[in-house]
Amino acid sequence: MTSKILETDSTGLGTPPGPVRPVARRRPPGAPTALGLGSAMIFLSLIVLIPLAAVLWKSAEHGPGFFWKSVTTPDAWAALKLTVVASIVVALINLVMGTLIAWVLVRDSFPGKAVLDTLIDLPFALPTIVAGLVLLELYGADSPLGINLAYTRVGVAVALLFVTLPFVVRTVQPVLLELDRDMEQAAASLGAGNLTIFRRIILPNLMPAMVSGTALAFTRSIAEFGSTVLISGNLPFKTQVAAVQIFGQIENDNTASAAAVSTALLVVAFVVLVTLDLVQRWGSRRG
């Protein structure tokens, strides 16, 4: 039997069989490429960041005094208050009813379920001005239901509910579809009631989607124009929403005041989104 003798250097250590080749560095999974990141940032800047920056610049070109005066004029302040309060109410109603509708569509079986599931997306496809016309015909002075909501704040809220309903439904529905029902069955086998199962198992899993859908519904409400312009009647100090008030300022060639009110809406939307995101993260950590 022959034996191989390992060659040794002066230190007595074995010499490597050959030169060591450098290992190529691999991009970690999920790391953005320069082309992809650059394209995304350019597109985002052109579509979102630059227009928003232009609005902010226009609102501040006459100084903070002019900005505050434009926002606090009686008609602008009334429109902002109506828009924010109505949007909060609409978002809370959507939070409850949107979750309930998503639950019915996922957990229940009944005739016409597919039709109802399709109709949920109708506000996305229907032009909002058409939605306003439909609501005016249905709830106006000549309402076939005998309900006259035209030129009232309730009519404004109904119009906002119509255009924002899909947001909570479509964010909660996929989570319900993917929810593991084995946990619910295990809890039921251990004696947990339906309310306990919903509160301890289902609700924590649904909460992030519910919060996201509510935030989307709120931000959509404060920017709504088409569905409210007809049914509200645009009565200053009563039913005029902020988007219509901004449009009126632009028609009067008062673009700086319109930009100021737009900036106020932008700040409100940003604060609400950040707050809800923090609440969602806090809830995830506690879970």
RADASUL-V251519 format. One record per residue. N is the residue number from 0. SS is DSSP state (H for helix, E for strand, L for the rest). PHI is phi as a letter, one per 30 degrees, with the letter a starting at -180 (none if undefined). Layout:
BEGIN
n = [N N]
ss = [SS SS]
phi = [PHI PHI]
END
This chain:
BEGIN
n = [0 1 2 3 4 5 6 7 8 9 10 11 12 13 14 15 16 17 18 19 20 21 22 23 24 25 26 27 28 29 30 31 32 33 34 35 36 37 38 39 40 41 42 43 44 45 46 47 48 49 50 51 52 53 54 55 56 57 58 59 60 61 62 63 64 65 66 67 68 69 70 71 72 73 74 75 76 77 78 79 80 81 82 83 84 85 86 87 88 89 90 91 92 93 94 95 96 97 98 99 100 101 102 103 104 105 106 107 108 109 110 111 112 113 114 115 116 117 118 119 120 121 122 123 124 125 126 127 128 129 130 131 132 133 134 135 136 137 138 139 140 141 142 143 144 145 146 147 148 149 150 151 152 153 154 155 156 157 158 159 160 161 162 163 164 165 166 167 168 169 170 171 172 173 174 175 176 177 178 179 180 181 182 183 184 185 186 187 188 189 190 191 192 193 194 195 196 197 198 199 200 201 202 203 204 205 206 207 208 209 210 211 212 213 214 215 216 217 218 219 220 221 222 223 224 225 226 227 228 229 230 231 232 233 234 235 236 237 238 239 240 241 242 243 244 245 246 247 248 249 250 251 252 253 254 255 256 257 258 259 260 261 262 263 264 265 266 267 268 269 270 271 272 273 274 275 276 277 278 279 280 281 282 283 284 285 286]
ss = [L L L L L L L E L L L L L E L L L L L L L L L L L L L L L L L L L H H H H H H H H H H H H H H H H H H H H H H H H H H H L L L H H H H H H H H L L H H H H H H H H H H H H H H H H H H H H H H H H H H H H H H H H H H L L L L L H H H H H H H L L H H H H L L H H H H H H H H H H H H L L L L L L L L L L L L L H H H H H H H H H H H H H H H H H H H H H H H H H H L L H H H H H H H H H L L L L H H H H H H H H H H H H H H H H H H H H H H H H H H H H H L L L H H H H H H L L L L L L L L L L H H H H H H H H H H L L L H H H H H H H H H H H H H H H H H H H H H H H H H H H H H H H H L]
phi = [none c b c c d d b c d d i c d d d d a d d d d d d d c d d e i d d d d d d d d d d d d d d d d d c d d d d d d d d d d d c d c j d d d d d d d d c d e d d d d d d d d d d d d d d d d d d d d e d d d d d d d d d d c c c b a d i d d d d d d d e d e d d d d e d d d d d d d d d d d b c d c d d c i c c c d i b d d d d d d d d d d d c e d d d e d d d e d d d d c d d d d d d d d d d d d j d d d d d d d d c c d e e d d e e d d d d d d d d d d d d d d c d b d d c d c d d i h d e i b b d d d d d d d d d d d d d i c d d d d d d d d d d d d d d d d d d d d d d d d d d d d d d d d d]
END
